[in-house]
Amino acid sequence: MIICPGGGYGALLINREGSAVARAFQRLGVAAFVLKYRLPSDRTILDKSIGPMEDAQQAIKTVRMHAADWHIDKNKVGVMGFSAGGHLVACAGTHFNRAFVTDPEGVSLRPDFMLLIYPRISFMDTASHVASRDNLLGPRPEESRLRFFSNELHVTRETPPTILIQAAGDKVVPSTNSLEFYEALRAEVALHLYAKGEHGFLTAPLFDKLFSDCVYWMKSNRWAG
């Protein structure tokens, strides 16, 4: 499992939405990697909008290339994302046919499955967390770029199976993000919309519920033993 923490593309909640979750997977015998992806910056990245995507694809490629060394199944590489990290994971799952990294080996950059937790899916929705969109694309992005990074518009039959988990009362990223992605995916998707909780609900007992729902879904689909 490759875990992408959130933080609105302006920070990384590397412990709360990264290492703590990785340890929970480790206790179940699931190999977990926390991706410390680059935050978009015009000072350090030529095109800041694709910097995080480059890092996500490189992580998938690295895990697959070292699968034998690390005793993991290269055909069961999942990616989990929280909030803006969920947006990054959804990008990886809808734009994998375009390589943003060099891949002369021809390694598949497609995640086998996705776990999206209170994810930002669309940049067309102005009611959602505007800062994450502005951090990635700048304050006045062209509509073509908004559409490219609105992942509900790019779902195909090849989009990986997905579980979406969000609270109905999320005031930071409205649940319409998860609902629209669910409607686009339909066949290969599970949706859990909790009646209680806000954005970033990773404290007990909600984290225990969230995590058990993810693990049950993974086991049901034979991605975890």
Secondary structure, 3 states (H helix, E strand, C coil): CEEECCCCCCCCCCHHHHHHHHHHHHHCCCCCEECCCCCCCCCCCCCHHHHHHHHHHHHHHHHHHCCCCCCCCCCCCEEEEECHHHHHHHHHHHCCCCCCCCCCCCCCCCCCEEEEECCCCCCCCCCCCHHHHHHHHCCCCCHHHHHHCCHHHCCCCCCCCEEEEEECCCCCCCCHHHHHHHHHHHHHEEEEEECCCCCCCCCCCHHHHHHHHHHHHHHHCCCCC
